Amino acid sequence: MFLKKVMMSVLFSVLMLQFSGCASFYAKSSSIANSPVLPPVCVKNQLVKTTQSWDENLLPSYPQGQPEVTILRLTIPPGTRLDNHHHPVINAGVLLSGELTVIAENGKVLYLKPGDPIVELVNTTHYGINQGKVPVDLIVFYAGVKDQPITVSAD
């Protein structure tokens, strides 16, 4: 019976990938009684997988210490220019709505539109500006160390 369930799940996943452009994978969980395999999870697409920030510099090694993850949902009103700042930790995000321009101290520019991912600069001064007419809605994930700041003002 177990093998039949697995085979049906694999067949379903292959069909989903074939007809929906969706890759599936399985997660095992001991928290669901009598169910060693959960239904497939749909991965629509991989937004980014990289060892570099958006300016093509290699990301630094993770610092030593107790890891601390911070997830922020940011809103940047139209016409707003953020202060010059840098991030001492690796972070990445996805722009949900609006348009954002990110400008590095070396003059490199990144233009983001809804759905675009960003692997942010680390230890490089930069700023963002919303030059559009609608607020920017952005989710950012920071992989830091406990008691370490995630953003440092450069002004």
C-alpha positions in Angstrom: 0.0 0.0 0.0 2.8 2.4 0.9 4.6 1.7 -2.4 1.4 2.3 -4.3 1.0 5.7 -2.5 4.5 6.7 -3.4 4.2 5.6 -7.0 0.9 7.6 -7.4 2.5 10.6 -5.8 5.5 10.4 -8.2 3.2 10.1 -11.2 1.1 13.0 -10.0 4.3 15.1 -9.6 5.5 14.3 -13.1 2.1 15.2 -14.5 2.1 18.5 -12.5 5.6 19.3 -13.9 4.6 18.4 -17.4 1.4 20.4 -17.5 1.9 23.3 -15.0 5.6 24.1 -15.3 5.9 23.2 -11.6 8.6 21.1 -10.1 7.6 19.2 -7.0 9.5 17.7 -4.1 8.5 15.7 -1.0 9.0 16.5 2.6 9.1 13.9 5.3 7.5 14.6 8.6 7.2 12.6 11.8 4.5 15.0 13.0 1.8 13.5 10.7 0.7 10.1 12.0 0.8 7.2 9.6 1.9 9.5 6.7 5.7 9.2 5.9 5.3 11.3 2.7 3.5 14.6 2.5 1.7 15.7 -0.7 4.0 17.4 -3.3 5.0 21.0 -2.8 4.9 23.1 -6.0 8.1 25.1 -6.8 7.0 27.5 -9.5 10.5 28.7 -10.2 13.9 29.5 -8.5 14.2 33.2 -8.1 17.9 33.2 -7.5 20.8 30.9 -6.4 24.1 32.6 -6.3 27.4 33.1 -4.5 27.5 36.8 -5.5 25.6 40.0 -4.6 23.9 41.9 -7.4 27.1 43.8 -8.2 28.8 40.5 -9.0 31.1 40.6 -5.9 31.5 37.3 -4.0 29.5 37.1 -0.8 31.6 36.9 2.3 31.8 33.8 4.5 29.3 33.7 7.3 30.6 35.1 10.6 31.2 33.0 13.7 28.6 33.1 16.4 25.0 32.2 17.2 23.1 32.5 13.9 20.1 34.9 13.9 17.7 35.2 11.0 15.7 38.4 10.5 12.8 38.8 8.0 11.5 42.3 7.3 8.6 43.4 5.1 9.5 47.0 4.1 7.3 49.7 2.6 9.1 52.6 0.8 6.7 55.5 -0.1 6.8 57.0 -3.6 9.5 59.6 -3.9 11.5 58.3 -0.9 15.3 58.1 -1.0 16.8 55.9 1.7 19.9 57.1 3.6 23.3 55.8 2.6 23.9 52.5 4.5 25.6 49.2 4.3 24.7 45.7 5.6 27.4 43.7 7.6 25.4 40.5 7.0 24.2 38.6 3.9 20.7 39.4 2.9 18.3 38.8 0.0 14.8 39.8 -0.8 12.0 39.9 -3.3 10.2 43.0 -4.5 6.5 42.4 -4.2 5.2 45.6 -5.7 6.4 49.0 -6.9 9.7 49.8 -8.5 13.0 50.3 -6.7 16.4 51.6 -7.8 19.4 50.6 -5.8 22.6 52.6 -6.3 26.0 51.5 -5.0 28.8 53.8 -3.9 30.8 52.8 -7.1 27.9 54.0 -9.3 26.5 50.6 -10.2 22.7 50.6 -10.5 20.1 47.9 -10.1 16.5 48.4 -11.2 13.9 46.2 -9.6 10.3 45.5 -10.6 7.7 43.3 -9.0 8.8 39.7 -8.6 12.5 40.5 -9.0 14.9 39.0 -6.4 17.8 40.9 -5.0 20.9 39.5 -3.3 22.0 42.7 -1.5 25.5 44.2 -1.2 27.5 43.3 1.9 29.8 45.9 3.5 29.3 48.2 0.5 27.6 51.6 0.9 24.5 52.0 -1.2 21.0 53.5 -1.1 17.6 52.8 -2.6 15.1 55.1 -4.1 11.4 54.7 -5.0 11.0 57.0 -8.1 7.6 55.5 -8.9 4.1 56.6 -8.0 3.2 53.6 -5.8 4.8 52.3 -2.6 7.5 49.7 -2.8 6.6 46.5 -0.9 9.7 44.4 -0.3 10.5 41.3 1.8 14.1 41.0 2.9 15.8 38.0 4.7 18.9 38.7 6.7 21.3 35.9 7.8 23.2 37.4 10.6 24.6 36.7 14.1 22.9 37.4 17.3 23.4 41.0 18.6 25.0 42.1 15.3 23.2 44.9 13.4 21.7 44.1 10.0 21.9 47.7 8.6 24.4 50.4 9.5 23.9 54.1 8.5 26.8 55.6 6.5 25.6 59.2 7.0 
